[in-house]
Amino acid sequence: MSMLDLTLNTEENQEELSDTNSLLNRLGYDIVNGLNKIRKCYYWWHTYFETMDYCPKCGGLLREYNNDYEGANKVCETCNILLNDTH
Ligand SMILES: [Zn+2]
């Protein structure tokens, strides 16, 4: 797992971070995609407003994540998306 942790999590950009098609998420996801050519990395998906059972990228069912990283509890290994869904 990547130790690079870019945090843009502020109250001002919660809506943008929750939008699958926002420029911020598209750019961030592209960076993670590039890094995955070198080593396994995940894109942290922010969940502020709703419970997520399906991947915001591919729509597949999220799996339980048990690797004890920053409270993450769900993952899509296909899209390399990790999230903490405690709603
Ligand atoms: Zn996915």
PDB file of the backbone (N, CA, C, O) and the ligand in Angstrom, with CONECT records:
HET     ZN  A 101       1
ATOM      1  N   MET A   1       0.839  -1.181   0.000  1.00  0.00           N
ATOM      2  CA  MET A   1       0.000   0.000   0.000  1.00  0.00           C
ATOM      3  C   MET A   1       0.877   1.234   0.000  1.00  0.00           C
ATOM      4  O   MET A   1       1.934   1.264   0.630  1.00  0.00           O
ATOM      5  N   SER A   2       0.433   2.233  -0.702  1.00  0.00           N
ATOM      6  CA  SER A   2       1.184   3.471  -0.786  1.00  0.00           C
ATOM      7  C   SER A   2       1.162   4.212   0.540  1.00  0.00           C
ATOM      8  O   SER A   2       0.144   4.242   1.231  1.00  0.00           O
ATOM      9  N   MET A   3       2.283   4.804   0.882  1.00  0.00           N
ATOM     10  CA  MET A   3       2.345   5.604   2.094  1.00  0.00           C
ATOM     11  C   MET A   3       2.051   7.068   1.774  1.00  0.00           C
ATOM     12  O   MET A   3       1.979   7.904   2.674  1.00  0.00           O
ATOM     13  N   LEU A   4       1.881   7.372   0.489  1.00  0.00           N
ATOM     14  CA  LEU A   4       1.553   8.736   0.082  1.00  0.00           C
ATOM     15  C   LEU A   4       0.106   9.017   0.436  1.00  0.00           C
ATOM     16  O   LEU A   4      -0.793   8.295   0.005  1.00  0.00           O
ATOM     17  N   ASP A   5      -0.121  10.038   1.201  1.00  0.00           N
ATOM     18  CA  ASP A   5      -1.470  10.363   1.638  1.00  0.00           C
ATOM     19  C   ASP A   5      -1.717  11.843   1.393  1.00  0.00           C
ATOM     20  O   ASP A   5      -1.334  12.687   2.204  1.00  0.00           O
ATOM     21  N   LEU A   6      -2.354  12.153   0.279  1.00  0.00           N
ATOM     22  CA  LEU A   6      -2.682  13.536  -0.041  1.00  0.00           C
ATOM     23  C   LEU A   6      -4.086  13.813   0.476  1.00  0.00           C
ATOM     24  O   LEU A   6      -5.057  13.224   0.001  1.00  0.00           O
ATOM     25  N   THR A   7      -4.187  14.695   1.433  1.00  0.00           N
ATOM     26  CA  THR A   7      -5.475  14.965   2.030  1.00  0.00           C
ATOM     27  C   THR A   7      -5.991  16.331   1.607  1.00  0.00           C
ATOM     28  O   THR A   7      -5.357  17.356   1.855  1.00  0.00           O
ATOM     29  N   LEU A   8      -7.134  16.326   0.974  1.00  0.00           N
ATOM     30  CA  LEU A   8      -7.799  17.560   0.566  1.00  0.00           C
ATOM     31  C   LEU A   8      -9.156  17.649   1.247  1.00  0.00           C
ATOM     32  O   LEU A   8     -10.054  18.350   0.781  1.00  0.00           O
ATOM     33  N   ASN A   9      -9.290  16.943   2.335  1.00  0.00           N
ATOM     34  CA  ASN A   9     -10.562  16.796   3.009  1.00  0.00           C
ATOM     35  C   ASN A   9     -10.874  18.008   3.872  1.00  0.00           C
ATOM     36  O   ASN A   9     -10.485  18.064   5.038  1.00  0.00           O
ATOM     37  N   THR A  10     -11.575  18.972   3.300  1.00  0.00           N
ATOM     38  CA  THR A  10     -12.020  20.119   4.071  1.00  0.00           C
ATOM     39  C   THR A  10     -13.515  20.279   3.850  1.00  0.00           C
ATOM     40  O   THR A  10     -14.079  19.703   2.919  1.00  0.00           O
ATOM     41  N   GLU A  11     -14.142  21.051   4.698  1.00  0.00           N
ATOM     42  CA  GLU A  11     -15.585  21.246   4.593  1.00  0.00           C
ATOM     43  C   GLU A  11     -15.976  21.855   3.246  1.00  0.00           C
ATOM     44  O   GLU A  11     -17.047  21.569   2.710  1.00  0.00           O
ATOM     45  N   GLU A  12     -15.091  22.699   2.710  1.00  0.00           N
ATOM     46  CA  GLU A  12     -15.394  23.390   1.458  1.00  0.00           C
ATOM     47  C   GLU A  12     -15.466  22.449   0.257  1.00  0.00           C
ATOM     48  O   GLU A  12     -16.186  22.737  -0.699  1.00  0.00           O
ATOM     49  N   ASN A  13     -14.752  21.353   0.284  1.00  0.00           N
ATOM     50  CA  ASN A  13     -14.740  20.503  -0.901  1.00  0.00           C
ATOM     51  C   ASN A  13     -15.374  19.132  -0.695  1.00  0.00           C
ATOM     52  O   ASN A  13     -15.118  18.218  -1.479  1.00  0.00           O
ATOM     53  N   GLN A  14     -16.199  18.966   0.347  1.00  0.00           N
ATOM     54  CA  GLN A  14     -16.859  17.684   0.589  1.00  0.00           C
ATOM     55  C   GLN A  14     -17.768  17.293  -0.569  1.00  0.00           C
ATOM     56  O   GLN A  14     -17.814  16.126  -0.958  1.00  0.00           O
ATOM     57  N   GLU A  15     -18.491  18.263  -1.120  1.00  0.00           N
ATOM     58  CA  GLU A  15     -19.399  17.939  -2.214  1.00  0.00           C
ATOM     59  C   GLU A  15     -18.610  17.496  -3.451  1.00  0.00           C
ATOM     60  O   GLU A  15     -18.990  16.545  -4.135  1.00  0.00           O
ATOM     61  N   GLU A  16     -17.523  18.189  -3.723  1.00  0.00           N
ATOM     62  CA  GLU A  16     -16.691  17.834  -4.866  1.00  0.00           C
ATOM     63  C   GLU A  16     -16.066  16.453  -4.674  1.00  0.00           C
ATOM     64  O   GLU A  16     -15.973  15.674  -5.623  1.00  0.00           O
ATOM     65  N   LEU A  17     -15.637  16.152  -3.447  1.00  0.00           N
ATOM     66  CA  LEU A  17     -15.029  14.852  -3.175  1.00  0.00           C
ATOM     67  C   LEU A  17     -16.048  13.719  -3.251  1.00  0.00           C
ATOM     68  O   LEU A  17     -15.675  12.568  -3.475  1.00  0.00           O
ATOM     69  N   SER A  18     -17.323  14.031  -3.068  1.00  0.00           N
ATOM     70  CA  SER A  18     -18.364  13.009  -3.127  1.00  0.00           C
ATOM     71  C   SER A  18     -18.919  12.810  -4.529  1.00  0.00           C
ATOM     72  O   SER A  18     -19.702  11.892  -4.771  1.00  0.00           O
ATOM     73  N   ASP A  19     -18.510  13.673  -5.448  1.00  0.00           N
ATOM     74  CA  ASP A  19     -19.006  13.618  -6.820  1.00  0.00           C
ATOM     75  C   ASP A  19     -18.077  12.754  -7.676  1.00  0.00           C
ATOM     76  O   ASP A  19     -16.907  13.087  -7.867  1.00  0.00           O
ATOM     77  N   THR A  20     -18.605  11.658  -8.180  1.00  0.00           N
ATOM     78  CA  THR A  20     -17.814  10.728  -8.988  1.00  0.00           C
ATOM     79  C   THR A  20     -17.152  11.402 -10.178  1.00  0.00           C
ATOM     80  O   THR A  20     -16.040  11.041 -10.562  1.00  0.00           O
ATOM     81  N   ASN A  21     -17.832  12.375 -10.759  1.00  0.00           N
ATOM     82  CA  ASN A  21     -17.322  13.011 -11.980  1.00  0.00           C
ATOM     83  C   ASN A  21     -16.631  14.343 -11.753  1.00  0.00           C
ATOM     84  O   ASN A  21     -16.323  15.043 -12.718  1.00  0.00           O
ATOM     85  N   SER A  22     -16.379  14.713 -10.505  1.00  0.00           N
ATOM     86  CA  SER A  22     -15.721  16.005 -10.270  1.00  0.00           C
ATOM     87  C   SER A  22     -14.296  15.971 -10.808  1.00  0.00           C
ATOM     88  O   SER A  22     -13.668  14.914 -10.875  1.00  0.00           O
ATOM     89  N   LEU A  23     -13.798  17.136 -11.189  1.00  0.00           N
ATOM     90  CA  LEU A  23     -12.433  17.226 -11.707  1.00  0.00           C
ATOM     91  C   LEU A  23     -11.432  16.711 -10.676  1.00  0.00           C
ATOM     92  O   LEU A  23     -10.481  16.010 -11.023  1.00  0.00           O
ATOM     93  N   LEU A  24     -11.648  17.062  -9.409  1.00  0.00           N
ATOM     94  CA  LEU A  24     -10.747  16.637  -8.342  1.00  0.00           C
ATOM     95  C   LEU A  24     -10.658  15.113  -8.272  1.00  0.00           C
ATOM     96  O   LEU A  24      -9.559  14.563  -8.199  1.00  0.00           O
ATOM     97  N   ASN A  25     -11.795  14.428  -8.293  1.00  0.00           N
ATOM     98  CA  ASN A  25     -11.779  12.961  -8.230  1.00  0.00           C
ATOM     99  C   ASN A  25     -11.195  12.346  -9.496  1.00  0.00           C
ATOM    100  O   ASN A  25     -10.470  11.353  -9.423  1.00  0.00           O
ATOM    101  N   ARG A  26     -11.499  12.919 -10.646  1.00  0.00           N
ATOM    102  CA  ARG A  26     -10.950  12.354 -11.886  1.00  0.00           C
ATOM    103  C   ARG A  26      -9.433  12.490 -11.917  1.00  0.00           C
ATOM    104  O   ARG A  26      -8.735  11.552 -12.303  1.00  0.00           O
ATOM    105  N   LEU A  27      -8.916  13.649 -11.515  1.00  0.00           N
ATOM    106  CA  LEU A  27      -7.461  13.841 -11.493  1.00  0.00           C
ATOM    107  C   LEU A  27      -6.800  12.939 -10.450  1.00  0.00           C
ATOM    108  O   LEU A  27      -5.767  12.325 -10.717  1.00  0.00           O
ATOM    109  N   GLY A  28      -7.403  12.864  -9.260  1.00  0.00           N
ATOM    110  CA  GLY A  28      -6.853  12.017  -8.201  1.00  0.00           C
ATOM    111  C   GLY A  28      -6.831  10.557  -8.606  1.00  0.00           C
ATOM    112  O   GLY A  28      -5.855   9.846  -8.365  1.00  0.00           O
ATOM    113  N   TYR A  29      -7.920  10.115  -9.224  1.00  0.00           N
ATOM    114  CA  TYR A  29      -7.997   8.723  -9.640  1.00  0.00           C
ATOM    115  C   TYR A  29      -6.959   8.435 -10.733  1.00  0.00           C
ATOM    116  O   TYR A  29      -6.361   7.359 -10.751  1.00  0.00           O
ATOM    117  N   ASP A  30      -6.749   9.386 -11.635  1.00  0.00           N
ATOM    118  CA  ASP A  30      -5.735   9.205 -12.679  1.00  0.00           C
ATOM    119  C   ASP A  30      -4.335   9.077 -12.073  1.00  0.00           C
ATOM    120  O   ASP A  30      -3.519   8.288 -12.550  1.00  0.00           O
ATOM    121  N   ILE A  31      -4.061   9.853 -11.025  1.00  0.00           N
ATOM    122  CA  ILE A  31      -2.749   9.763 -10.356  1.00  0.00           C
ATOM    123  C   ILE A  31      -2.573   8.370  -9.753  1.00  0.00           C
ATOM    124  O   ILE A  31      -1.518   7.755  -9.906  1.00  0.00           O
ATOM    125  N   VAL A  32      -3.607   7.870  -9.066  1.00  0.00           N
ATOM    126  CA  VAL A  32      -3.527   6.536  -8.461  1.00  0.00           C
ATOM    127  C   VAL A  32      -3.355   5.472  -9.553  1.00  0.00           C
ATOM    128  O   VAL A  32      -2.596   4.518  -9.379  1.00  0.00           O
ATOM    129  N   ASN A  33      -4.053   5.637 -10.661  1.00  0.00           N
ATOM    130  CA  ASN A  33      -3.907   4.697 -11.779  1.00  0.00           C
ATOM    131  C   ASN A  33      -2.464   4.654 -12.266  1.00  0.00           C
ATOM    132  O   ASN A  33      -1.926   3.581 -12.539  1.00  0.00           O
ATOM    133  N   GLY A  34      -1.838   5.829 -12.374  1.00  0.00           N
ATOM    134  CA  GLY A  34      -0.448   5.890 -12.799  1.00  0.00           C
ATOM    135  C   GLY A  34       0.480   5.236 -11.787  1.00  0.00           C
ATOM    136  O   GLY A  34       1.392   4.497 -12.160  1.00  0.00           O
ATOM    137  N   LEU A  35       0.248   5.507 -10.504  1.00  0.00           N
ATOM    138  CA  LEU A  35       1.085   4.923  -9.454  1.00  0.00           C
ATOM    139  C   LEU A  35       0.949   3.403  -9.411  1.00  0.00           C
ATOM    140  O   LEU A  35       1.898   2.701  -9.062  1.00  0.00           O
ATOM    141  N   ASN A  36      -0.231   2.898  -9.765  1.00  0.00           N
ATOM    142  CA  ASN A  36      -0.447   1.449  -9.735  1.00  0.00           C
ATOM    143  C   ASN A  36       0.368   0.711 -10.792  1.00  0.00           C
ATOM    144  O   ASN A  36       0.475  -0.515 -10.747  1.00  0.00           O
ATOM    145  N   LYS A  37       0.938   1.439 -11.734  1.00  0.00           N
ATOM    146  CA  LYS A  37       1.828   0.795 -12.698  1.00  0.00           C
ATOM    147  C   LYS A  37       3.171   0.475 -12.038  1.00  0.00           C
ATOM    148  O   LYS A  37       3.939  -0.354 -12.527  1.00  0.00           O
ATOM    149  N   ILE A  38       3.435   1.153 -10.914  1.00  0.00           N
ATOM    150  CA  ILE A  38       4.693   0.959 -10.190  1.00  0.00           C
ATOM    151  C   ILE A  38       4.480   0.071  -8.973  1.00  0.00           C
ATOM    152  O   ILE A  38       5.241  -0.865  -8.727  1.00  0.00           O
ATOM    153  N   ARG A  39       3.419   0.383  -8.210  1.00  0.00           N
ATOM    154  CA  ARG A  39       3.107  -0.423  -7.024  1.00  0.00           C
ATOM    155  C   ARG A  39       1.639  -0.254  -6.660  1.00  0.00           C
ATOM    156  O   ARG A  39       0.987   0.705  -7.073  1.00  0.00           O
ATOM    157  N   LYS A  40       1.134  -1.197  -5.883  1.00  0.00           N
ATOM    158  CA  LYS A  40      -0.276  -1.207  -5.513  1.00  0.00           C
ATOM    159  C   LYS A  40      -0.619   0.023  -4.672  1.00  0.00           C
ATOM    160  O   LYS A  40       0.004   0.276  -3.641  1.00  0.00           O
ATOM    161  N   CYS A  41      -1.616   0.781  -5.124  1.00  0.00           N
ATOM    162  CA  CYS A  41      -2.096   1.967  -4.415  1.00  0.00           C
ATOM    163  C   CYS A  41      -3.624   1.987  -4.485  1.00  0.00           C
ATOM    164  O   CYS A  41      -4.227   1.356  -5.352  1.00  0.00           O
ATOM    165  N   TYR A  42      -4.223   2.710  -3.574  1.00  0.00           N
ATOM    166  CA  TYR A  42      -5.669   2.864  -3.559  1.00  0.00           C
ATOM    167  C   TYR A  42      -6.035   4.345  -3.577  1.00  0.00           C
ATOM    168  O   TYR A  42      -5.297   5.191  -3.072  1.00  0.00           O
ATOM    169  N   TYR A  43      -7.175   4.632  -4.160  1.00  0.00           N
ATOM    170  CA  TYR A  43      -7.731   5.982  -4.096  1.00  0.00           C
ATOM    171  C   TYR A  43      -8.739   6.006  -2.952  1.00  0.00           C
ATOM    172  O   TYR A  43      -9.667   5.197  -2.917  1.00  0.00           O
ATOM    173  N   TRP A  44      -8.555   6.934  -2.022  1.00  0.00           N
ATOM    174  CA  TRP A  44      -9.457   7.033  -0.885  1.00  0.00           C
ATOM    175  C   TRP A  44     -10.715   7.757  -1.319  1.00  0.00           C
ATOM    176  O   TRP A  44     -10.667   8.913  -1.740  1.00  0.00           O
ATOM    177  N   TRP A  45     -11.850   7.064  -1.211  1.00  0.00           N
ATOM    178  CA  TRP A  45     -13.114   7.663  -1.588  1.00  0.00           C
ATOM    179  C   TRP A  45     -13.807   8.204  -0.345  1.00  0.00           C
ATOM    180  O   TRP A  45     -14.014   7.474   0.624  1.00  0.00           O
ATOM    181  N   HIS A  46     -14.161   9.474  -0.375  1.00  0.00           N
ATOM    182  CA  HIS A  46     -14.784  10.118   0.779  1.00  0.00           C
ATOM    183  C   HIS A  46     -16.287   9.889   0.764  1.00  0.00           C
ATOM    184  O   HIS A  46     -16.935  10.055  -0.269  1.00  0.00           O
ATOM    185  N   THR A  47     -16.833   9.511   1.896  1.00  0.00           N
ATOM    186  CA  THR A  47     -18.274   9.267   2.009  1.00  0.00           C
ATOM    187  C   THR A  47     -18.812  10.141   3.122  1.00  0.00           C
ATOM    188  O   THR A  47     -18.580   9.875   4.301  1.00  0.00           O
ATOM    189  N   TYR A  48     -19.528  11.178   2.746  1.00  0.00           N
ATOM    190  CA  TYR A  48     -20.056  12.110   3.743  1.00  0.00           C
ATOM    191  C   TYR A  48     -21.563  11.985   3.920  1.00  0.00           C
ATOM    192  O   TYR A  48     -22.086  12.224   5.008  1.00  0.00           O
ATOM    193  N   PHE A  49     -22.251  11.616   2.866  1.00  0.00           N
ATOM    194  CA  PHE A  49     -23.693  11.783   2.864  1.00  0.00           C
ATOM    195  C   PHE A  49     -24.497  10.481   2.861  1.00  0.00           C
ATOM    196  O   PHE A  49     -25.684  10.500   3.188  1.00  0.00           O
ATOM    197  N   GLU A  50     -23.893   9.372   2.507  1.00  0.00           N
ATOM    198  CA  GLU A  50     -24.675   8.153   2.379  1.00  0.00           C
ATOM    199  C   GLU A  50     -23.814   6.908   2.544  1.00  0.00           C
ATOM    200  O   GLU A  50     -22.597   6.938   2.357  1.00  0.00           O
ATOM    201  N   THR A  51     -24.473   5.823   2.897  1.00  0.00           N
ATOM    202  CA  THR A  51     -23.816   4.530   2.957  1.00  0.00           C
ATOM    203  C   THR A  51     -23.508   4.072   1.536  1.00  0.00           C
ATOM    204  O   THR A  51     -24.316   4.266   0.628  1.00  0.00           O
ATOM    205  N   MET A  52     -22.362   3.477   1.349  1.00  0.00           N
ATOM    206  CA  MET A  52     -21.994   3.001   0.009  1.00  0.00           C
ATOM    207  C   MET A  52     -21.808   1.495   0.030  1.00  0.00           C
ATOM    208  O   MET A  52     -20.969   0.974   0.764  1.00  0.00           O
ATOM    209  N   ASP A  53     -22.590   0.806  -0.773  1.00  0.00           N
ATOM    210  CA  ASP A  53     -22.442  -0.637  -0.930  1.00  0.00           C
ATOM    211  C   ASP A  53     -21.814  -0.987  -2.271  1.00  0.00           C
ATOM    212  O   ASP A  53     -21.308  -2.091  -2.469  1.00  0.00           O
ATOM    213  N   TYR A  54     -21.859  -0.020  -3.191  1.00  0.00           N
ATOM    214  CA  TYR A  54     -21.343  -0.272  -4.542  1.00  0.00           C
ATOM    215  C   TYR A  54     -20.243   0.719  -4.890  1.00  0.00           C
ATOM    216  O   TYR A  54     -20.276   1.874  -4.463  1.00  0.00           O
ATOM    217  N   CYS A  55     -19.287   0.268  -5.654  1.00  0.00           N
ATOM    218  CA  CYS A  55     -18.148   1.089  -6.064  1.00  0.00           C
ATOM    219  C   CYS A  55     -18.623   2.290  -6.880  1.00  0.00           C
ATOM    220  O   CYS A  55     -19.407   2.137  -7.817  1.00  0.00           O
ATOM    221  N   PRO A  56     -18.143   3.489  -6.521  1.00  0.00           N
ATOM    222  CA  PRO A  56     -18.562   4.678  -7.267  1.00  0.00           C
ATOM    223  C   PRO A  56     -18.004   4.705  -8.693  1.00  0.00           C
ATOM    224  O   PRO A  56     -18.488   5.467  -9.531  1.00  0.00           O
ATOM    225  N   LYS A  57     -17.021   3.906  -8.966  1.00  0.00           N
ATOM    226  CA  LYS A  57     -16.381   3.899 -10.284  1.00  0.00           C
ATOM    227  C   LYS A  57     -17.007   2.841 -11.217  1.00  0.00           C
ATOM    228  O   LYS A  57     -17.452   3.170 -12.317  1.00  0.00           O
ATOM    229  N   CYS A  58     -17.038   1.582 -10.777  1.00  0.00           N
ATOM    230  CA  CYS A  58     -17.495   0.500 -11.661  1.00  0.00           C
ATOM    231  C   CYS A  58     -18.900   0.008 -11.325  1.00  0.00           C
ATOM    232  O   CYS A  58     -19.517  -0.690 -12.130  1.00  0.00           O
ATOM    233  N   GLY A  59     -19.410   0.360 -10.155  1.00  0.00           N
ATOM    234  CA  GLY A  59     -20.742  -0.073  -9.760  1.00  0.00           C
ATOM    235  C   GLY A  59     -20.783  -1.471  -9.171  1.00  0.00           C
ATOM    236  O   GLY A  59     -21.855  -1.972  -8.832  1.00  0.00           O
ATOM    237  N   GLY A  60     -19.619  -2.109  -9.046  1.00  0.00           N
ATOM    238  CA  GLY A  60     -19.553  -3.450  -8.457  1.00  0.00           C
ATOM    239  C   GLY A  60     -19.744  -3.398  -6.942  1.00  0.00           C
ATOM    240  O   GLY A  60     -19.547  -2.356  -6.317  1.00  0.00           O
ATOM    241  N   LEU A  61     -20.125  -4.520  -6.369  1.00  0.00           N
ATOM    242  CA  LEU A  61     -20.323  -4.608  -4.920  1.00  0.00           C
ATOM    243  C   LEU A  61     -18.988  -4.425  -4.197  1.00  0.00           C
ATOM    244  O   LEU A  61     -18.013  -5.114  -4.497  1.00  0.00           O
ATOM    245  N   LEU A  62     -18.952  -3.490  -3.239  1.00  0.00           N
ATOM    246  CA  LEU A  62     -17.739  -3.284  -2.451  1.00  0.00           C
ATOM    247  C   LEU A  62     -17.540  -4.465  -1.516  1.00  0.00           C
ATOM    248  O   LEU A  62     -18.504  -5.004  -0.973  1.00  0.00           O
ATOM    249  N   ARG A  63     -16.290  -4.865  -1.331  1.00  0.00           N
ATOM    250  CA  ARG A  63     -15.963  -5.953  -0.409  1.00  0.00           C
ATOM    251  C   ARG A  63     -15.513  -5.375   0.930  1.00  0.00           C
ATOM    252  O   ARG A  63     -15.078  -4.226   1.016  1.00  0.00           O
ATOM    253  N   GLU A  64     -15.628  -6.197   1.971  1.00  0.00           N
ATOM    254  CA  GLU A  64     -15.136  -5.810   3.285  1.00  0.00           C
ATOM    255  C   GLU A  64     -13.612  -5.751   3.238  1.00  0.00           C
ATOM    256  O   GLU A  64     -12.966  -6.620   2.651  1.00  0.00           O
ATOM    257  N   TYR A  65     -13.047  -4.724   3.857  1.00  0.00           N
ATOM    258  CA  TYR A  65     -11.597  -4.535   3.870  1.00  0.00           C
ATOM    259  C   TYR A  65     -11.107  -4.666   5.307  1.00  0.00           C
ATOM    260  O   TYR A  65     -11.579  -3.948   6.188  1.00  0.00           O
ATOM    261  N   ASN A  66     -10.176  -5.564   5.553  1.00  0.00           N
ATOM    262  CA  ASN A  66      -9.735  -5.854   6.917  1.00  0.00           C
ATOM    263  C   ASN A  66      -8.240  -5.664   7.135  1.00  0.00           C
ATOM    264  O   ASN A  66      -7.650  -6.326   7.989  1.00  0.00           O
ATOM    265  N   ASN A  67      -7.627  -4.771   6.377  1.00  0.00           N
ATOM    266  CA  ASN A  67      -6.177  -4.619   6.509  1.00  0.00           C
ATOM    267  C   ASN A  67      -5.754  -3.523   7.479  1.00  0.00           C
ATOM    268  O   ASN A  67      -4.580  -3.159   7.533  1.00  0.00           O
ATOM    269  N   ASP A  68      -6.706  -2.997   8.244  1.00  0.00           N
ATOM    270  CA  ASP A  68      -6.395  -2.040   9.301  1.00  0.00           C
ATOM    271  C   ASP A  68      -5.586  -0.849   8.791  1.00  0.00           C
ATOM    272  O   ASP A  68      -4.525  -0.534   9.330  1.00  0.00           O
ATOM    273  N   TYR A  69      -6.091  -0.194   7.757  1.00  0.00           N
ATOM    274  CA  TYR A  69      -5.434   1.009   7.259  1.00  0.00           C
ATOM    275  C   TYR A  69      -6.364   2.197   7.409  1.00  0.00           C
ATOM    276  O   TYR A  69      -7.375   2.285   6.712  1.00  0.00           O
ATOM    277  N   GLU A  70      -6.041   3.101   8.296  1.00  0.00           N
ATOM    278  CA  GLU A  70      -6.760   4.373   8.460  1.00  0.00           C
ATOM    279  C   GLU A  70      -8.272   4.213   8.605  1.00  0.00           C
ATOM    280  O   GLU A  70      -9.025   5.103   8.210  1.00  0.00           O
ATOM    281  N   GLY A  71      -8.726   3.094   9.164  1.00  0.00           N
ATOM    282  CA  GLY A  71     -10.152   2.895   9.381  1.00  0.00           C
ATOM    283  C   GLY A  71     -10.914   2.459   8.155  1.00  0.00           C
ATOM    284  O   GLY A  71     -12.144   2.412   8.184  1.00  0.00           O
ATOM    285  N   ALA A  72     -10.226   2.137   7.078  1.00  0.00           N
ATOM    286  CA  ALA A  72     -10.911   1.680   5.861  1.00  0.00           C
ATOM    287  C   ALA A  72     -11.650   0.373   6.152  1.00  0.00           C
ATOM    288  O   ALA A  72     -11.118  -0.524   6.805  1.00  0.00           O
ATOM    289  N   ASN A  73     -12.886   0.284   5.654  1.00  0.00           N
ATOM    290  CA  ASN A  73     -13.636  -0.944   5.879  1.00  0.00           C
ATOM    291  C   ASN A  73     -14.279  -1.509   4.613  1.00  0.00           C
ATOM    292  O   ASN A  73     -14.899  -2.572   4.658  1.00  0.00           O
ATOM    293  N   LYS A  74     -14.137  -0.806   3.482  1.00  0.00           N
ATOM    294  CA  LYS A  74     -14.663  -1.320   2.219  1.00  0.00           C
ATOM    295  C   LYS A  74     -13.661  -1.041   1.107  1.00  0.00           C
ATOM    296  O   LYS A  74     -12.915  -0.062   1.148  1.00  0.00           O
ATOM    297  N   VAL A  75     -13.662  -1.929   0.106  1.00  0.00           N
ATOM    298  CA  VAL A  75     -12.708  -1.789  -0.990  1.00  0.00           C
ATOM    299  C   VAL A  75     -13.291  -2.321  -2.293  1.00  0.00           C
ATOM    300  O   VAL A  75     -14.105  -3.244  -2.299  1.00  0.00           O
ATOM    301  N   CYS A  76     -12.854  -1.717  -3.399  1.00  0.00           N
ATOM    302  CA  CYS A  76     -13.060  -2.295  -4.727  1.00  0.00           C
ATOM    303  C   CYS A  76     -11.662  -2.573  -5.266  1.00  0.00           C
ATOM    304  O   CYS A  76     -10.932  -1.647  -5.618  1.00  0.00           O
ATOM    305  N   GLU A  77     -11.296  -3.833  -5.330  1.00  0.00           N
ATOM    306  CA  GLU A  77      -9.960  -4.202  -5.806  1.00  0.00           C
ATOM    307  C   GLU A  77      -9.844  -4.005  -7.314  1.00  0.00           C
ATOM    308  O   GLU A  77      -8.734  -3.857  -7.826  1.00  0.00           O
ATOM    309  N   THR A  78     -10.945  -4.000  -8.025  1.00  0.00           N
ATOM    310  CA  THR A  78     -10.918  -3.765  -9.476  1.00  0.00           C
ATOM    311  C   THR A  78     -10.496  -2.337  -9.778  1.00  0.00           C
ATOM    312  O   THR A  78      -9.666  -2.103 -10.657  1.00  0.00           O
ATOM    313  N   CYS A  79     -11.069  -1.376  -9.049  1.00  0.00           N
ATOM    314  CA  CYS A  79     -10.806   0.051  -9.297  1.00  0.00           C
ATOM    315  C   CYS A  79      -9.771   0.635  -8.340  1.00  0.00           C
ATOM    316  O   CYS A  79      -9.389   1.795  -8.486  1.00  0.00           O
ATOM    317  N   ASN A  80      -9.309  -0.154  -7.357  1.00  0.00           N
ATOM    318  CA  ASN A  80      -8.356   0.339  -6.355  1.00  0.00           C
ATOM    319  C   ASN A  80      -8.929   1.513  -5.576  1.00  0.00           C
ATOM    320  O   ASN A  80      -8.274   2.539  -5.392  1.00  0.00           O
ATOM    321  N   ILE A  81     -10.155   1.342  -5.127  1.00  0.00           N
ATOM    322  CA  ILE A  81     -10.824   2.358  -4.315  1.00  0.00           C
ATOM    323  C   ILE A  81     -11.031   1.813  -2.908  1.00  0.00           C
ATOM    324  O   ILE A  81     -11.489   0.687  -2.713  1.00  0.00           O
ATOM    325  N   LEU A  82     -10.678   2.648  -1.938  1.00  0.00           N
ATOM    326  CA  LEU A  82     -10.750   2.285  -0.531  1.00  0.00           C
ATOM    327  C   LEU A  82     -11.598   3.335   0.174  1.00  0.00           C
ATOM    328  O   LEU A  82     -11.526   4.515  -0.169  1.00  0.00           O
ATOM    329  N   LEU A  83     -12.393   2.930   1.146  1.00  0.00           N
ATOM    330  CA  LEU A  83     -13.193   3.922   1.858  1.00  0.00           C
ATOM    331  C   LEU A  83     -13.565   3.468   3.266  1.00  0.00           C
ATOM    332  O   LEU A  83     -13.501   2.286   3.605  1.00  0.00           O
ATOM    333  N   ASN A  84     -13.950   4.439   4.059  1.00  0.00           N
ATOM    334  CA  ASN A  84     -14.466   4.175   5.396  1.00  0.00           C
ATOM    335  C   ASN A  84     -15.935   4.527   5.366  1.00  0.00           C
ATOM    336  O   ASN A  84     -16.303   5.701   5.315  1.00  0.00           O
ATOM    337  N   ASP A  85     -16.762   3.516   5.397  1.00  0.00           N
ATOM    338  CA  ASP A  85     -18.203   3.709   5.328  1.00  0.00           C
ATOM    339  C   ASP A  85     -18.809   3.372   6.685  1.00  0.00           C
ATOM    340  O   ASP A  85     -19.121   2.215   6.968  1.00  0.00           O
ATOM    341  N   THR A  86     -18.970   4.388   7.514  1.00  0.00           N
ATOM    342  CA  THR A  86     -19.492   4.153   8.856  1.00  0.00           C
ATOM    343  C   THR A  86     -20.821   4.865   9.066  1.00  0.00           C
ATOM    344  O   THR A  86     -21.181   5.188  10.198  1.00  0.00           O
ATOM    345  N   HIS A  87     -21.544   5.110   7.994  1.00  0.00           N
ATOM    346  CA  HIS A  87     -22.828   5.804   8.105  1.00  0.00           C
ATOM    347  C   HIS A  87     -23.902   4.862   8.622  1.00  0.00           C
ATOM    348  O   HIS A  87     -25.053   5.267   8.783  1.00  0.00           O
TER     349      HIS A  87
HETATM  350 ZN    ZN A 101     -14.877  -0.568  -8.763  1.00  0.00          ZN2+
END
